């Protein structure tokens, strides 16, 4: 019994890097921005064509505030698609754009 909806890494033709969390200690993001990042990730995983997480990277920055140290954490999810979703081109202001996206696209070509 083979599942026709099974995800095969060989079928990935478009890879999107979606960052959730604070990546720049000099430019802190509030909870509403982080919630928008999570909503975007959920959209990548739930709308057609559905993406699948093929990789994940975690990072952190340690910031000193007076006598206290705070760790800022982020997670970057690499979401693979069989084709680029049309809705990613609808409004470029709503999508996350980074230099890493273009570098990753060059690597998989």
Biopython code that builds the backbone (N, CA, C, O; Angstrom):
import numpy as np
from Bio.PDB.StructureBuilder import StructureBuilder

atoms = [
    (1, "UNK", "N", (0.848, -1.186, 0.000)),
    (1, "UNK", "CA", (0.000, 0.000, 0.000)),
    (1, "UNK", "C", (0.889, 1.243, 0.000)),
    (1, "UNK", "O", (1.544, 1.542, 0.998)),
    (2, "UNK", "N", (0.909, 1.947, -1.090)),
    (2, "UNK", "CA", (1.701, 3.169, -1.138)),
    (2, "UNK", "C", (0.773, 4.369, -1.010)),
    (2, "UNK", "O", (-0.336, 4.390, -1.544)),
    (3, "UNK", "N", (1.257, 5.346, -0.298)),
    (3, "UNK", "CA", (0.493, 6.570, -0.086)),
    (3, "UNK", "C", (0.843, 7.554, -1.195)),
    (3, "UNK", "O", (2.006, 7.932, -1.338)),
    (4, "UNK", "N", (-0.145, 7.973, -1.978)),
    (4, "UNK", "CA", (0.111, 8.894, -3.084)),
    (4, "UNK", "C", (0.453, 10.291, -2.595)),
    (4, "UNK", "O", (1.017, 11.082, -3.350)),
    (5, "UNK", "N", (0.125, 10.613, -1.349)),
    (5, "UNK", "CA", (0.424, 11.926, -0.795)),
    (5, "UNK", "C", (1.727, 11.932, -0.006)),
    (5, "UNK", "O", (2.048, 12.931, 0.638)),
    (6, "UNK", "N", (2.480, 10.844, -0.042)),
    (6, "UNK", "CA", (3.726, 10.768, 0.714)),
    (6, "UNK", "C", (4.715, 11.792, 0.167)),
    (6, "UNK", "O", (4.781, 12.039, -1.038)),
    (7, "UNK", "N", (5.472, 12.373, 1.071)),
    (7, "UNK", "CA", (6.447, 13.389, 0.698)),
    (7, "UNK", "C", (7.789, 12.723, 0.448)),
    (7, "UNK", "O", (8.286, 11.976, 1.292)),
    (8, "UNK", "N", (8.373, 12.994, -0.711)),
    (8, "UNK", "CA", (9.679, 12.460, -1.054)),
    (8, "UNK", "C", (10.633, 13.635, -1.229)),
    (8, "UNK", "O", (10.337, 14.574, -1.968)),
    (9, "UNK", "N", (11.769, 13.584, -0.558)),
    (9, "UNK", "CA", (12.719, 14.695, -0.613)),
    (9, "UNK", "C", (13.205, 14.947, -2.049)),
    (9, "UNK", "O", (13.596, 16.066, -2.381)),
    (10, "UNK", "N", (13.183, 13.934, -2.878)),
    (10, "UNK", "CA", (13.608, 14.095, -4.276)),
    (10, "UNK", "C", (12.636, 14.963, -5.069)),
    (10, "UNK", "O", (12.995, 15.484, -6.125)),
    (11, "UNK", "N", (11.410, 15.123, -4.573)),
    (11, "UNK", "CA", (10.404, 15.931, -5.263)),
    (11, "UNK", "C", (10.516, 17.420, -4.950)),
    (11, "UNK", "O", (9.822, 18.227, -5.569)),
    (12, "UNK", "N", (11.367, 17.799, -4.009)),
    (12, "UNK", "CA", (11.481, 19.204, -3.605)),
    (12, "UNK", "C", (12.107, 20.010, -4.736)),
    (12, "UNK", "O", (13.213, 19.719, -5.191)),
    (13, "UNK", "N", (11.375, 21.027, -5.177)),
    (13, "UNK", "CA", (11.861, 21.926, -6.220)),
    (13, "UNK", "C", (11.961, 23.368, -5.722)),
    (13, "UNK", "O", (12.546, 24.217, -6.394)),
    (14, "UNK", "N", (11.400, 23.642, -4.563)),
    (14, "UNK", "CA", (11.454, 24.985, -3.987)),
    (14, "UNK", "C", (11.650, 24.852, -2.488)),
    (14, "UNK", "O", (10.950, 24.082, -1.830)),
    (15, "UNK", "N", (12.597, 25.597, -1.952)),
    (15, "UNK", "CA", (12.906, 25.551, -0.530)),
    (15, "UNK", "C", (12.776, 26.950, 0.051)),
    (15, "UNK", "O", (13.348, 27.902, -0.479)),
    (16, "UNK", "N", (12.028, 27.074, 1.133)),
    (16, "UNK", "CA", (11.809, 28.364, 1.787)),
    (16, "UNK", "C", (12.348, 28.294, 3.205)),
    (16, "UNK", "O", (12.056, 27.349, 3.937)),
    (17, "UNK", "N", (13.124, 29.278, 3.593)),
    (17, "UNK", "CA", (13.655, 29.372, 4.953)),
    (17, "UNK", "C", (12.759, 30.324, 5.730)),
    (17, "UNK", "O", (12.642, 31.500, 5.388)),
    (18, "UNK", "N", (12.131, 29.807, 6.773)),
    (18, "UNK", "CA", (11.204, 30.595, 7.583)),
    (18, "UNK", "C", (11.784, 30.707, 8.986)),
    (18, "UNK", "O", (11.964, 29.699, 9.670)),
    (19, "UNK", "N", (12.076, 31.931, 9.414)),
    (19, "UNK", "CA", (12.683, 32.168, 10.721)),
    (19, "UNK", "C", (11.604, 32.573, 11.710)),
    (19, "UNK", "O", (10.776, 33.439, 11.426)),
    (20, "UNK", "N", (11.624, 31.935, 12.878)),
    (20, "UNK", "CA", (10.703, 32.274, 13.964)),
    (20, "UNK", "C", (11.549, 32.650, 15.169)),
    (20, "UNK", "O", (12.304, 31.830, 15.690)),
    (21, "UNK", "N", (11.417, 33.898, 15.607)),
    (21, "UNK", "CA", (12.155, 34.349, 16.783)),
    (21, "UNK", "C", (13.001, 35.569, 16.472)),
    (21, "UNK", "O", (12.924, 36.134, 15.381)),
    (22, "UNK", "N", (13.808, 35.966, 17.441)),
    (22, "UNK", "CA", (14.663, 37.143, 17.323)),
    (22, "UNK", "C", (16.036, 36.741, 16.814)),
    (22, "UNK", "O", (16.742, 35.966, 17.460)),
    (23, "UNK", "N", (16.414, 37.265, 15.659)),
    (23, "UNK", "CA", (17.719, 36.950, 15.083)),
    (23, "UNK", "C", (18.724, 38.074, 15.269)),
    (23, "UNK", "O", (19.924, 37.863, 15.094)),
    (24, "UNK", "N", (18.257, 39.256, 15.617)),
    (24, "UNK", "CA", (19.138, 40.413, 15.754)),
    (24, "UNK", "C", (18.926, 41.055, 17.118)),
    (24, "UNK", "O", (17.870, 41.638, 17.366)),
    (25, "UNK", "N", (19.915, 40.956, 18.010)),
    (25, "UNK", "CA", (19.736, 41.540, 19.345)),
    (25, "UNK", "C", (19.585, 43.062, 19.321)),
    (25, "UNK", "O", (19.024, 43.637, 20.254)),
    (26, "UNK", "N", (20.072, 43.717, 18.280)),
    (26, "UNK", "CA", (19.944, 45.167, 18.183)),
    (26, "UNK", "C", (18.554, 45.583, 17.715)),
    (26, "UNK", "O", (18.162, 46.738, 17.881)),
    (27, "UNK", "N", (17.808, 44.648, 17.130)),
    (27, "UNK", "CA", (16.475, 44.944, 16.609)),
    (27, "UNK", "C", (15.497, 43.908, 17.163)),
    (27, "UNK", "O", (15.129, 42.954, 16.478)),
    (28, "UNK", "N", (15.088, 44.111, 18.404)),
    (28, "UNK", "CA", (14.210, 43.159, 19.082)),
    (28, "UNK", "C", (12.812, 43.197, 18.474)),
    (28, "UNK", "O", (12.273, 44.266, 18.187)),
    (29, "UNK", "N", (12.236, 42.015, 18.283)),
    (29, "UNK", "CA", (10.876, 41.912, 17.750)),
    (29, "UNK", "C", (9.914, 41.629, 18.888)),
    (29, "UNK", "O", (10.232, 40.896, 19.825)),
    (30, "UNK", "N", (8.725, 42.226, 18.793)),
    (30, "UNK", "CA", (7.734, 41.981, 19.842)),
    (30, "UNK", "C", (6.941, 40.713, 19.527)),
    (30, "UNK", "O", (7.120, 40.098, 18.476)),
    (31, "UNK", "N", (6.078, 40.341, 20.441)),
    (31, "UNK", "CA", (5.320, 39.088, 20.320)),
    (31, "UNK", "C", (4.425, 39.051, 19.087)),
    (31, "UNK", "O", (4.211, 37.983, 18.514)),
    (32, "UNK", "N", (3.896, 40.207, 18.668)),
    (32, "UNK", "CA", (3.015, 40.211, 17.495)),
    (32, "UNK", "C", (3.782, 39.854, 16.223)),
    (32, "UNK", "O", (3.242, 39.182, 15.345)),
    (33, "UNK", "N", (5.027, 40.296, 16.116)),
    (33, "UNK", "CA", (5.844, 39.964, 14.946)),
    (33, "UNK", "C", (6.191, 38.479, 14.958)),
    (33, "UNK", "O", (6.154, 37.824, 13.917)),
    (34, "UNK", "N", (6.525, 37.951, 16.123)),
    (34, "UNK", "CA", (6.844, 36.527, 16.238)),
    (34, "UNK", "C", (5.602, 35.686, 15.936)),
    (34, "UNK", "O", (5.712, 34.620, 15.331)),
    (35, "UNK", "N", (4.432, 36.152, 16.349)),
    (35, "UNK", "CA", (3.190, 35.438, 16.034)),
    (35, "UNK", "C", (2.946, 35.425, 14.524)),
    (35, "UNK", "O", (2.490, 34.419, 13.981)),
    (36, "UNK", "N", (3.247, 36.534, 13.844)),
    (36, "UNK", "CA", (3.105, 36.579, 12.384)),
    (36, "UNK", "C", (4.068, 35.596, 11.716)),
    (36, "UNK", "O", (3.731, 34.973, 10.709)),
    (37, "UNK", "N", (5.267, 35.464, 12.284)),
    (37, "UNK", "CA", (6.221, 34.494, 11.748)),
    (37, "UNK", "C", (5.679, 33.076, 11.891)),
    (37, "UNK", "O", (5.803, 32.267, 10.970)),
    (38, "UNK", "N", (5.081, 32.771, 13.037)),
    (38, "UNK", "CA", (4.509, 31.439, 13.250)),
    (38, "UNK", "C", (3.315, 31.204, 12.325)),
    (38, "UNK", "O", (3.144, 30.104, 11.800)),
    (39, "UNK", "N", (2.490, 32.236, 12.125)),
    (39, "UNK", "CA", (1.352, 32.117, 11.207)),
    (39, "UNK", "C", (1.830, 31.836, 9.782)),
    (39, "UNK", "O", (1.224, 31.046, 9.058)),
    (40, "UNK", "N", (2.922, 32.493, 9.393)),
    (40, "UNK", "CA", (3.479, 32.275, 8.058)),
    (40, "UNK", "C", (3.975, 30.835, 7.912)),
    (40, "UNK", "O", (3.750, 30.199, 6.882)),
    (41, "UNK", "N", (4.647, 30.324, 8.939)),
    (41, "UNK", "CA", (5.109, 28.932, 8.915)),
    (41, "UNK", "C", (3.925, 27.980, 8.809)),
    (41, "UNK", "O", (3.961, 27.026, 8.032)),
    (42, "UNK", "N", (2.877, 28.234, 9.587)),
    (42, "UNK", "CA", (1.684, 27.388, 9.520)),
    (42, "UNK", "C", (1.033, 27.447, 8.142)),
    (42, "UNK", "O", (0.511, 26.444, 7.657)),
    (43, "UNK", "N", (1.063, 28.612, 7.515)),
    (43, "UNK", "CA", (0.505, 28.729, 6.165)),
    (43, "UNK", "C", (1.323, 27.892, 5.178)),
    (43, "UNK", "O", (0.766, 27.249, 4.289)),
    (44, "UNK", "N", (2.639, 27.908, 5.343)),
    (44, "UNK", "CA", (3.499, 27.096, 4.474)),
    (44, "UNK", "C", (3.196, 25.610, 4.615)),
    (44, "UNK", "O", (3.304, 24.855, 3.649)),
    (45, "UNK", "N", (2.818, 25.193, 5.817)),
    (45, "UNK", "CA", (2.599, 23.773, 6.076)),
    (45, "UNK", "C", (1.167, 23.320, 5.811)),
    (45, "UNK", "O", (0.909, 22.120, 5.709)),
    (46, "UNK", "N", (0.225, 24.270, 5.697)),
    (46, "UNK", "CA", (-1.175, 23.861, 5.589)),
    (46, "UNK", "C", (-1.837, 24.193, 4.254)),
    (46, "UNK", "O", (-2.753, 23.485, 3.836)),
    (47, "UNK", "N", (-1.394, 25.258, 3.572)),
    (47, "UNK", "CA", (-2.030, 25.629, 2.304)),
    (47, "UNK", "C", (-1.375, 24.898, 1.140)),
    (47, "UNK", "O", (-0.217, 24.485, 1.215)),
    (48, "UNK", "N", (-2.144, 24.749, 0.060)),
    (48, "UNK", "CA", (-1.624, 24.049, -1.117)),
    (48, "UNK", "C", (-0.695, 24.932, -1.917)),
    (48, "UNK", "O", (-0.969, 26.123, -2.064)),
    (49, "UNK", "N", (0.381, 24.403, -2.434)),
    (49, "UNK", "CA", (0.889, 23.056, -2.184)),
    (49, "UNK", "C", (1.497, 22.982, -0.787)),
    (49, "UNK", "O", (2.266, 23.856, -0.388)),
    (50, "UNK", "N", (1.150, 21.946, -0.060)),
    (50, "UNK", "CA", (1.615, 21.828, 1.317)),
    (50, "UNK", "C", (3.113, 21.570, 1.348)),
    (50, "UNK", "O", (3.643, 20.728, 0.623)),
    (51, "UNK", "N", (3.771, 22.324, 2.213)),
    (51, "UNK", "CA", (5.199, 22.131, 2.392)),
    (51, "UNK", "C", (5.471, 21.126, 3.498)),
    (51, "UNK", "O", (4.574, 20.747, 4.250)),
    (52, "UNK", "N", (6.699, 20.711, 3.580)),
    (52, "UNK", "CA", (7.129, 19.767, 4.600)),
    (52, "UNK", "C", (8.461, 20.265, 5.156)),
    (52, "UNK", "O", (9.334, 20.683, 4.395)),
    (53, "UNK", "N", (8.617, 20.222, 6.458)),
    (53, "UNK", "CA", (9.866, 20.659, 7.070)),
    (53, "UNK", "C", (10.942, 19.631, 6.738)),
    (53, "UNK", "O", (10.836, 18.460, 7.101)),
    (54, "UNK", "N", (11.977, 20.088, 6.044)),
    (54, "UNK", "CA", (13.071, 19.194, 5.662)),
    (54, "UNK", "C", (14.335, 19.460, 6.475)),
    (54, "UNK", "O", (15.287, 18.681, 6.425)),
    (55, "UNK", "N", (14.343, 20.553, 7.215)),
    (55, "UNK", "CA", (15.499, 20.871, 8.041)),
    (55, "UNK", "C", (15.155, 21.947, 9.039)),
    (55, "UNK", "O", (14.169, 22.670, 8.895)),
    (56, "UNK", "N", (15.999, 22.036, 10.062)),
    (56, "UNK", "CA", (15.748, 23.020, 11.113)),
    (56, "UNK", "C", (17.093, 23.434, 11.686)),
    (56, "UNK", "O", (17.957, 22.595, 11.941)),
    (57, "UNK", "N", (17.262, 24.732, 11.886)),
    (57, "UNK", "CA", (18.472, 25.219, 12.537)),
    (57, "UNK", "C", (18.069, 26.079, 13.720)),
    (57, "UNK", "O", (17.106, 26.842, 13.652)),
    (58, "UNK", "N", (18.810, 25.947, 14.792)),
    (58, "UNK", "CA", (18.520, 26.716, 16.000)),
    (58, "UNK", "C", (19.704, 27.624, 16.287)),
    (58, "UNK", "O", (20.858, 27.269, 16.044)),
    (59, "UNK", "N", (19.397, 28.786, 16.802)),
    (59, "UNK", "CA", (20.453, 29.719, 17.157)),
    (59, "UNK", "C", (20.031, 30.575, 18.328)),
    (59, "UNK", "O", (18.854, 30.641, 18.683)),
    (60, "UNK", "N", (21.012, 31.228, 18.922)),
    (60, "UNK", "CA", (20.704, 32.111, 20.041)),
    (60, "UNK", "C", (21.762, 33.200, 20.139)),
    (60, "UNK", "O", (22.872, 33.068, 19.622)),
    (61, "UNK", "N", (21.390, 34.262, 20.807)),
    (61, "UNK", "CA", (22.282, 35.369, 21.122)),
    (61, "UNK", "C", (22.139, 35.638, 22.611)),
    (61, "UNK", "O", (21.031, 35.621, 23.145)),
    (62, "UNK", "N", (23.251, 35.884, 23.276)),
    (62, "UNK", "CA", (23.217, 36.235, 24.690)),
    (62, "UNK", "C", (23.403, 37.740, 24.789)),
    (62, "UNK", "O", (24.375, 38.295, 24.277)),
    (63, "UNK", "N", (22.456, 38.393, 25.453)),
    (63, "UNK", "CA", (22.460, 39.844, 25.591)),
    (63, "UNK", "C", (22.583, 40.189, 27.066)),
    (63, "UNK", "O", (21.905, 39.601, 27.910)),
    (64, "UNK", "N", (23.444, 41.137, 27.369)),
    (64, "UNK", "CA", (23.594, 41.613, 28.746)),
    (64, "UNK", "C", (22.776, 42.883, 28.933)),
    (64, "UNK", "O", (22.920, 43.852, 28.188)),
    (65, "UNK", "N", (21.924, 42.857, 29.933)),
    (65, "UNK", "CA", (21.162, 44.045, 30.330)),
    (65, "UNK", "C", (21.513, 44.331, 31.780)),
    (65, "UNK", "O", (20.948, 43.733, 32.696)),
    (66, "UNK", "N", (22.441, 45.242, 31.980)),
    (66, "UNK", "CA", (22.894, 45.511, 33.343)),
    (66, "UNK", "C", (23.619, 44.297, 33.894)),
    (66, "UNK", "O", (24.611, 43.840, 33.326)),
    (67, "UNK", "N", (23.117, 43.781, 35.001)),
    (67, "UNK", "CA", (23.714, 42.596, 35.614)),
    (67, "UNK", "C", (23.093, 41.301, 35.100)),
    (67, "UNK", "O", (23.531, 40.215, 35.478)),
    (68, "UNK", "N", (22.095, 41.404, 34.258)),
    (68, "UNK", "CA", (21.358, 40.225, 33.804)),
    (68, "UNK", "C", (21.785, 39.820, 32.398)),
    (68, "UNK", "O", (22.180, 40.653, 31.583)),
    (69, "UNK", "N", (21.694, 38.534, 32.140)),
    (69, "UNK", "CA", (21.923, 38.012, 30.802)),
    (69, "UNK", "C", (20.625, 37.401, 30.287)),
    (69, "UNK", "O", (19.941, 36.664, 30.998)),
    (70, "UNK", "N", (20.305, 37.719, 29.045)),
    (70, "UNK", "CA", (19.093, 37.188, 28.421)),
    (70, "UNK", "C", (19.513, 36.435, 27.159)),
    (70, "UNK", "O", (20.328, 36.926, 26.378)),
    (71, "UNK", "N", (18.960, 35.258, 26.970)),
    (71, "UNK", "CA", (19.229, 34.478, 25.760)),
    (71, "UNK", "C", (18.069, 34.669, 24.784)),
    (71, "UNK", "O", (16.922, 34.356, 25.100)),
    (72, "UNK", "N", (18.378, 35.179, 23.610)),
    (72, "UNK", "CA", (17.386, 35.329, 22.546)),
    (72, "UNK", "C", (17.524, 34.129, 21.620)),
    (72, "UNK", "O", (18.593, 33.892, 21.057)),
    (73, "UNK", "N", (16.452, 33.382, 21.466)),
    (73, "UNK", "CA", (16.500, 32.178, 20.655)),
    (73, "UNK", "C", (15.675, 32.353, 19.384)),
    (73, "UNK", "O", (14.695, 33.098, 19.353)),
    (74, "UNK", "N", (16.093, 31.656, 18.352)),
    (74, "UNK", "CA", (15.308, 31.602, 17.123)),
    (74, "UNK", "C", (15.454, 30.215, 16.509)),
    (74, "UNK", "O", (16.414, 29.492, 16.776)),
    (75, "UNK", "N", (14.484, 29.868, 15.688)),
    (75, "UNK", "CA", (14.517, 28.615, 14.940)),
    (75, "UNK", "C", (14.228, 28.953, 13.483)),
    (75, "UNK", "O", (13.259, 29.648, 13.176)),
    (76, "UNK", "N", (15.070, 28.460, 12.599)),
    (76, "UNK", "CA", (14.855, 28.632, 11.161)),
    (76, "UNK", "C", (14.433, 27.284, 10.593)),
    (76, "UNK", "O", (15.177, 26.305, 10.660)),
    (77, "UNK", "N", (13.236, 27.252, 10.037)),
    (77, "UNK", "CA", (12.705, 26.029, 9.443)),
    (77, "UNK", "C", (12.933, 26.079, 7.935)),
    (77, "UNK", "O", (12.683, 27.102, 7.298)),
    (78, "UNK", "N", (13.403, 24.985, 7.375)),
    (78, "UNK", "CA", (13.559, 24.867, 5.931)),
    (78, "UNK", "C", (12.375, 24.042, 5.436)),
    (78, "UNK", "O", (12.283, 22.842, 5.696)),
    (79, "UNK", "N", (11.477, 24.705, 4.719)),
    (79, "UNK", "CA", (10.242, 24.072, 4.255)),
    (79, "UNK", "C", (10.384, 23.780, 2.766)),
    (79, "UNK", "O", (10.627, 24.679, 1.961)),
    (80, "UNK", "N", (10.228, 22.507, 2.417)),
    (80, "UNK", "CA", (10.346, 22.093, 1.023)),
    (80, "UNK", "C", (8.985, 21.964, 0.364)),
    (80, "UNK", "O", (8.030, 21.477, 0.968)),
    (81, "UNK", "N", (8.910, 22.410, -0.888)),
    (81, "UNK", "CA", (7.682, 22.339, -1.678)),
    (81, "UNK", "C", (7.972, 21.630, -2.994)),
    (81, "UNK", "O", (9.094, 21.674, -3.499)),
    (82, "UNK", "N", (6.959, 20.979, -3.542)),
    (82, "UNK", "CA", (7.098, 20.377, -4.870)),
    (82, "UNK", "C", (7.148, 21.458, -5.942)),
    (82, "UNK", "O", (7.752, 21.265, -6.997)),
    (83, "UNK", "N", (6.519, 22.587, -5.673)),
    (83, "UNK", "CA", (6.578, 23.756, -6.551)),
    (83, "UNK", "C", (6.381, 24.990, -5.680)),
    (83, "UNK", "O", (5.878, 24.893, -4.561)),
    (84, "UNK", "N", (6.775, 26.144, -6.193)),
    (84, "UNK", "CA", (6.639, 27.374, -5.418)),
    (84, "UNK", "C", (5.167, 27.742, -5.308)),
    (84, "UNK", "O", (4.473, 27.822, -6.321)),
    (85, "UNK", "N", (4.680, 27.970, -4.084)),
    (85, "UNK", "CA", (3.281, 28.378, -3.921)),
    (85, "UNK", "C", (3.017, 29.735, -4.570)),
    (85, "UNK", "O", (3.824, 30.657, -4.451)),
    (86, "UNK", "N", (1.893, 29.847, -5.247)),
    (86, "UNK", "CA", (1.521, 31.090, -5.923)),
    (86, "UNK", "C", (1.332, 32.216, -4.915)),
    (86, "UNK", "O", (1.665, 33.366, -5.200)),
    (87, "UNK", "N", (0.801, 31.895, -3.743)),
    (87, "UNK", "CA", (0.510, 32.936, -2.754)),
    (87, "UNK", "C", (1.778, 33.595, -2.212)),
    (87, "UNK", "O", (1.683, 34.657, -1.596)),
    (88, "UNK", "N", (2.945, 33.017, -2.415)),
    (88, "UNK", "CA", (4.183, 33.653, -1.950)),
    (88, "UNK", "C", (4.518, 34.891, -2.765)),
    (88, "UNK", "O", (5.232, 35.772, -2.285)),
    (89, "UNK", "N", (4.016, 34.971, -3.987)),
    (89, "UNK", "CA", (4.271, 36.129, -4.843)),
    (89, "UNK", "C", (3.197, 37.199, -4.733)),
    (89, "UNK", "O", (3.334, 38.268, -5.327)),
    (90, "UNK", "N", (2.124, 36.934, -3.980)),
    (90, "UNK", "CA", (1.002, 37.876, -3.908)),
    (90, "UNK", "C", (1.410, 39.220, -3.329)),
    (90, "UNK", "O", (1.178, 40.255, -3.954)),
    (91, "UNK", "N", (2.009, 39.223, -2.157)),
    (91, "UNK", "CA", (2.387, 40.466, -1.494)),
    (91, "UNK", "C", (3.782, 40.300, -0.908)),
    (91, "UNK", "O", (3.940, 39.662, 0.133)),
    (92, "UNK", "N", (4.795, 40.862, -1.557)),
    (92, "UNK", "CA", (6.153, 40.674, -1.065)),
    (92, "UNK", "C", (6.390, 41.271, 0.321)),
    (92, "UNK", "O", (7.341, 40.879, 0.997)),
    (93, "UNK", "N", (5.548, 42.210, 0.761)),
    (93, "UNK", "CA", (5.713, 42.781, 2.096)),
    (93, "UNK", "C", (5.319, 41.803, 3.188)),
    (93, "UNK", "O", (5.778, 41.926, 4.324)),
    (94, "UNK", "N", (4.471, 40.828, 2.858)),
    (94, "UNK", "CA", (4.018, 39.870, 3.859)),
    (94, "UNK", "C", (4.935, 38.659, 3.969)),
    (94, "UNK", "O", (4.893, 37.935, 4.963)),
    (95, "UNK", "N", (5.763, 38.439, 2.953)),
    (95, "UNK", "CA", (6.642, 37.279, 2.987)),
    (95, "UNK", "C", (7.987, 37.666, 3.567)),
    (95, "UNK", "O", (8.385, 38.830, 3.541)),
    (96, "UNK", "N", (8.675, 36.670, 4.090)),
    (96, "UNK", "CA", (9.999, 36.909, 4.630)),
    (96, "UNK", "C", (10.995, 36.809, 3.489)),
    (96, "UNK", "O", (11.031, 35.812, 2.768)),
    (97, "UNK", "N", (11.793, 37.839, 3.331)),
    (97, "UNK", "CA", (12.795, 37.839, 2.282)),
    (97, "UNK", "C", (14.154, 37.967, 2.950)),
    (97, "UNK", "O", (14.359, 38.833, 3.800)),
    (98, "UNK", "N", (15.059, 37.119, 2.570)),
    (98, "UNK", "CA", (16.403, 37.206, 3.129)),
    (98, "UNK", "C", (17.414, 36.774, 2.087)),
    (98, "UNK", "O", (17.062, 36.162, 1.079)),
    (99, "UNK", "N", (18.664, 37.094, 2.336)),
    (99, "UNK", "CA", (19.724, 36.692, 1.430)),
    (99, "UNK", "C", (19.861, 35.180, 1.400)),
    (99, "UNK", "O", (20.209, 34.609, 0.366)),
    (100, "UNK", "N", (19.592, 34.527, 2.521)),
    (100, "UNK", "CA", (19.724, 33.077, 2.586)),
    (100, "UNK", "C", (18.754, 32.393, 1.634)),
    (100, "UNK", "O", (19.081, 31.344, 1.078)),
    (101, "UNK", "N", (17.568, 32.961, 1.434)),
    (101, "UNK", "CA", (16.603, 32.362, 0.510)),
    (101, "UNK", "C", (17.192, 32.248, -0.891)),
    (101, "UNK", "O", (17.089, 31.199, -1.527)),
    (102, "UNK", "N", (17.806, 33.318, -1.368)),
    (102, "UNK", "CA", (18.364, 33.279, -2.717)),
    (102, "UNK", "C", (19.564, 32.343, -2.792)),
    (102, "UNK", "O", (19.760, 31.672, -3.805)),
    (103, "UNK", "N", (20.370, 32.288, -1.731)),
    (103, "UNK", "CA", (21.500, 31.362, -1.719)),
    (103, "UNK", "C", (21.033, 29.917, -1.725)),
    (103, "UNK", "O", (21.604, 29.081, -2.425)),
    (104, "UNK", "N", (20.004, 29.621, -0.955)),
    (104, "UNK", "CA", (19.484, 28.258, -0.922)),
    (104, "UNK", "C", (18.890, 27.865, -2.267)),
    (104, "UNK", "O", (19.033, 26.723, -2.701)),
    (105, "UNK", "N", (18.224, 28.806, -2.925)),
    (105, "UNK", "CA", (17.655, 28.515, -4.237)),
    (105, "UNK", "C", (18.751, 28.195, -5.253)),
    (105, "UNK", "O", (18.576, 27.323, -6.103)),
    (106, "UNK", "N", (19.881, 28.902, -5.164)),
    (106, "UNK", "CA", (20.984, 28.630, -6.077)),
    (106, "UNK", "C", (21.584, 27.256, -5.817)),
    (106, "UNK", "O", (22.020, 26.582, -6.751)),
    (107, "UNK", "N", (21.610, 26.837, -4.562)),
    (107, "UNK", "CA", (22.192, 25.541, -4.219)),
    (107, "UNK", "C", (21.372, 24.370, -4.746)),
    (107, "UNK", "O", (21.935, 23.352, -5.148)),
    (108, "UNK", "N", (20.031, 24.508, -4.747)),
    (108, "UNK", "CA", (19.214, 23.371, -5.169)),
    (108, "UNK", "C", (18.988, 23.330, -6.675)),
    (108, "UNK", "O", (18.404, 22.369, -7.176)),
    (109, "UNK", "N", (19.434, 24.344, -7.407)),
    (109, "UNK", "CA", (19.276, 24.342, -8.873)),
    (109, "UNK", "C", (20.291, 23.441, -9.522)),
    (109, "UNK", "O", (20.310, 23.313, -10.746)),
]
sb = StructureBuilder()
sb.init_structure("model")
sb.init_model(0)
sb.init_chain("A")
sb.init_seg("    ")
for serial, (resi, resn, name, xyz) in enumerate(atoms, 1):
    if name == "N":
        sb.init_residue(resn, " ", resi, " ")
    sb.init_atom(name, np.array(xyz, "f"), 0.0, 1.0, " ", f" {name:<3s}", serial, name[0])
structure = sb.get_structure()
